[in-house]
Amino acid sequence: MNTESPFQRVESATHLSATLILNALLFALFILFSLLFILGPVYGIYKRGFEAMLYPALLSWGISLLILIPALCYIIRRKKTAYKIVVDETGLLFYDSKNEITDQILYSELRSSRRDFDIYTVNPAGSGIVPMVEVTLQKDKKKETTQRIDMNLPRKIIKNKFTLYAQFFRGITIFRPDLKIDPMVFRGYSIDTETWKVSRKGISPGGWLLILAALLMTAAIIGIVFLIS
């Protein structure tokens, strides 16, 4: 294949309105959670007495700790999590908020899967509507391992996710022509291999499902608050 033309660098683009909605819903969930499980028992003790509300209060605060401790750990480690995704001539790169690489899948690290195809899709439970891409890697001369590629970012909706996939696959055909890509991969991500354009536009079904799940959780907590108030 012709590699004389420069390989275009593609960076993840955030869908601002959808991301704003998602983060607003998550913030609302946190506020409602605090009212229900933290301040709710305090109000119950005030209204019904300490003895009557001791067990429910301890139960609620115990549940709160089980949820808040992982949340606090995530907030502390958030600066080290992926903030943006880049596909360039070296491969797939994940950067944090300090513009430092947190993870990478380099074309030079890709290996044959010893199957009919080296890059293929899998449908793990809970992965969403779109299947996940699986590749075989060998990093730093270590043992070969399989890894699933996820173009999602924490608390962000990526609007050009399929374009990132398309450019990564295009890079494989250019820099690693020895590897075979399952044609079902291109169909699953609506990629035209003649132009490397993506026919699907807008937010992916997984993104809308994430927003819908946040909406349903918010509605459920609001309903519980009204029922017990």
C-alpha positions in Angstrom: 0.0 0.0 0.0 1.1 3.6 -0.6 2.5 5.2 2.6 3.9 8.3 1.0 1.0 10.6 2.0 1.2 11.6 5.7 -1.0 9.6 8.1 -3.6 11.9 9.6 -3.6 12.3 13.3 -7.1 12.0 14.8 -8.0 13.2 18.3 -11.1 12.4 20.3 -13.8 15.1 20.2 -16.2 15.5 23.1 -20.0 15.8 22.4 -20.4 18.9 24.7 -24.2 18.9 25.1 -24.4 15.2 25.8 -21.4 15.3 28.2 -22.9 18.3 30.0 -26.2 16.4 30.4 -24.5 13.3 31.6 -22.4 15.1 34.2 -25.4 17.2 35.4 -27.3 13.9 35.9 -24.4 12.4 37.8 -24.1 15.5 40.0 -27.9 15.4 40.6 -27.6 11.7 41.6 -24.8 12.5 44.0 -26.9 15.3 45.7 -30.0 13.0 45.9 -27.9 10.2 47.2 -26.5 12.5 49.9 -30.0 13.6 50.9 -31.4 10.1 50.9 -28.6 8.0 52.6 -26.7 10.6 54.6 -29.0 13.4 55.7 -32.1 11.3 55.5 -31.2 9.2 58.6 -30.3 12.4 60.5 -33.7 13.8 59.8 -35.3 10.5 60.8 -33.5 10.5 64.1 -34.7 14.1 64.7 -38.3 13.2 63.9 -38.7 9.6 65.3 -36.0 9.4 68.0 -32.5 7.9 68.2 -33.6 4.4 69.3 -36.2 4.0 66.5 -33.8 5.1 63.7 -30.5 3.7 65.0 -30.5 0.5 62.8 -31.8 2.2 59.6 -29.3 5.0 60.1 -26.3 2.6 60.5 -27.5 0.6 57.5 -27.8 3.8 55.4 -24.4 5.1 56.5 -22.8 1.7 55.8 -24.2 1.7 52.3 -23.0 5.3 51.9 -19.4 4.3 52.8 -19.4 1.4 50.4 -20.3 3.8 47.6 -18.4 6.9 48.7 -15.0 5.3 49.3 -14.7 4.0 45.6 -16.0 7.4 44.4 -13.4 9.3 46.4 -10.7 6.9 45.1 -11.8 7.7 41.6 -11.7 11.5 42.3 -8.2 11.2 43.7 -7.0 9.1 40.7 -9.0 11.0 38.1 -6.0 13.0 36.9 -4.3 9.7 36.0 -7.2 8.4 34.0 -7.6 8.9 30.2 -8.7 12.4 29.2 -8.3 12.2 25.5 -7.6 9.5 22.8 -5.3 10.0 19.8 -4.6 7.8 16.8 -1.4 8.6 14.9 1.3 6.8 12.9 2.5 5.0 16.1 -0.9 3.5 17.1 -3.6 4.2 19.7 -2.6 6.6 22.6 -4.5 7.5 25.7 -3.5 10.8 27.4 -4.4 12.1 30.9 -5.2 15.7 31.8 -1.5 16.5 32.1 -1.0 15.3 28.5 1.0 12.3 29.6 0.4 8.8 28.1 -1.6 6.5 30.4 -2.0 3.6 28.0 -1.1 2.8 24.4 -1.6 0.2 21.7 1.2 0.5 19.2 1.1 -1.0 15.7 4.6 -2.5 16.4 3.2 -4.4 19.4 0.4 -6.1 17.5 0.8 -9.8 17.0 -1.0 -12.5 15.1 -3.9 -14.1 16.9 -3.3 -17.4 15.2 -6.9 -17.5 14.1 -8.6 -16.8 10.9 -8.4 -13.1 11.6 -6.0 -11.1 13.8 -8.3 -8.2 14.6 -11.9 -9.2 15.3 -14.9 -8.3 17.4 -16.3 -10.0 20.5 -19.6 -9.5 22.4 -18.8 -9.7 26.1 -21.7 -9.5 28.5 -22.6 -5.9 29.4 -20.5 -4.4 26.6 -23.4 -2.6 25.0 -25.0 -2.7 21.5 -21.7 -2.3 19.6 -19.3 -5.2 19.9 -15.7 -4.7 21.2 -12.6 -5.1 19.1 -10.0 -7.6 20.4 -6.3 -7.6 19.4 -3.2 -9.6 20.4 -0.3 -7.6 21.9 3.2 -8.3 23.0 4.5 -5.4 25.1 8.2 -5.1 26.1 9.0 -8.6 25.0 6.6 -10.0 27.5 4.1 -12.8 27.0 1.5 -12.2 24.3 -1.9 -11.1 25.7 -5.3 -10.3 24.2 -6.7 -6.8 24.8 -10.1 -5.3 24.1 -10.1 -1.8 22.7 -12.5 0.7 24.3 -12.7 4.2 22.8 -14.8 5.5 25.7 -13.6 8.0 28.3 -14.8 8.5 31.9 -17.7 11.0 32.2 -17.4 12.0 28.5 -19.4 11.2 25.4 -17.1 10.9 22.4 -18.8 12.0 19.2 -16.1 10.7 16.8 -15.6 7.3 18.4 -16.2 5.4 15.2 -13.8 7.7 13.3 -11.1 6.9 15.8 -11.7 3.2 15.2 -11.6 3.7 11.4 -8.3 5.6 11.6 -6.8 2.9 13.8 -7.9 0.1 11.5 -6.5 2.1 8.5 -3.2 2.4 10.3 -3.1 -1.4 10.7 -3.6 -1.9 7.0 -0.8 0.6 6.3 1.8 -0.1 9.0 0.9 -3.8 9.7 -0.3 -5.3 6.4 0.7 -8.7 7.7 -2.4 -8.7 10.0 -5.9 -9.6 8.9 -8.9 -7.6 10.0 -12.3 -9.4 10.1 -14.7 -7.8 7.6 -17.3 -7.9 10.4 -15.3 -5.3 12.2 -15.9 -2.8 9.4 -19.6 -3.6 9.3 -20.0 -3.2 13.0 -18.5 0.2 13.0 -20.1 1.4 9.7 -16.7 1.9 8.0 -16.2 2.2 4.2 -12.8 0.7 3.5 -12.5 2.5 0.2 -12.7 6.0 1.8 -12.2 5.1 5.5 -15.2 7.2 6.2 -17.9 6.4 8.8 -21.5 6.4 7.7 -23.0 6.5 11.2 -23.4 9.9 12.7 -24.3 11.3 16.1 -24.0 9.7 19.5 -23.6 6.0 19.6 -26.4 3.8 21.1 -24.2 3.1 24.1 -23.9 6.8 24.8 -27.7 7.3 24.7 -28.1 4.2 26.9 -25.7 5.7 29.5 -27.7 9.0 29.6 -30.9 7.0 29.8 -29.6 4.9 32.7 -28.6 8.1 34.6 -32.0 9.5 34.0 -33.7 6.4 35.3 -31.5 6.3 38.4 -32.3 10.0 39.1 -36.0 9.4 38.7 -35.9 6.3 41.0 -34.0 8.2 43.7 -36.4 11.1 43.5 -39.3 8.7 43.8 -37.8 7.1 46.9 -37.2 10.5 48.5 -40.9 11.5 47.9 -42.2 8.1 49.2 -40.3 8.3 52.5 -40.7 12.0 53.1 
